[in-house]
Amino acid sequence: MLKFIMVFIIALNLYANDFVNLYRFKGISEVEKEIENSLKDINYWKSYLADKNVDLGYYEYKKYVIVAQKEQSELSLYEKIGHDYKLVLRNSVIVGESQGDKYLEGDKKTPEGAYELIEKKTEVDQFYGPFALVTSYPNSFDMSLDKKGSGIWIHGMPFQGDREKFTRGCIALDNQELENLEKNIDYKKTILLTSQNEFEKASKDDIALILSSIYKWKDAWKYSNIEEYLSFYSKEFKKSDKSNFAQFEDYKKQIFSKNEDKTITFKNIDIAPYPNSLNKKMYKVLMDEEYLSPSVKFYGKKELFLEVANNEVKILTED
């Protein structure tokens, strides 16, 4: 009954007369199919996004976006309010001593990409100020590229003594500014975007393409359509354990050959532009996944790192 009510409400909000008549003459299952078809339609998403600002990405769960531009030595915090973003604060920062993207431990470079804030660490050496916000570097995409290093933080300045004009890879700002930053966010609902140069904004066309592609990919997954499913993956695909596309393809063909009935649901979809040093137009997708089949029950996070090229979405890494 609850499922019926939810589907019916969505239908009324989309195309009331058409969906009501579809329900009257063909039943709720046909309404559900039509909604699934709409979610795979890029034009539906373009219409949906028409009045929404997606410059910093599309977020159903996250509320705060931190943009750090290394060359400008600048950090900006934005809050998502309704369909727009509000600039909350902008500060000068210091970053890694060496220019470029981080690849090696000890290279003194600040990573480029999109990262979660996973912890507020309060027991830190006085050199790092009052506390540190720990980032998720290295993420799955970083590990697929065999990037090394860890302990990339947003932190403060020493309580005693001076410090250099650069960090070993972290992002550092004055202690009062660090405290103001932390007071204005819920770190669990915050994403950090770090770029070498000026941050490149997302586009509505890209976000609409990604959203429609996610639902096409899910449909192929649900119905064990292996060829269509694999078409969403780049030949450059690698997982965090360095396994490649050919290995992934063999594994998925074995799984799909079972042709099990599956229920797959995505919620809280967040799509962040992904600054990178590879000259790719990339995005990071993080969402809640519910996967139910006779052999597997999974409730958790699904993370995708995507490239948009030639009006197609290709998955480079997933976790």
DAQUI-V347855 format. One record per helix or strand of 2 or more residues. SS is the DSSP state (helix for helix, strand for strand). FROM is the first residue (numbers start at 1). TO is the last residue. Records with the same first field share a line. If there is no record, write none. Layout:
SS=FROM-TO / FROM-TO
//
This chain:
helix=2-26 / 28-39 / 42-49 / 126-128 / 140-144 / 175-183 / 187-189 / 204-222 / 226-230 / 245-256
strand=58-59 / 64-69 / 74-81 / 84-92 / 113-121 / 132-135 / 153-155 / 171-172 / 190-195 / 262-273 / 282-293 / 297-309 / 312-318
//
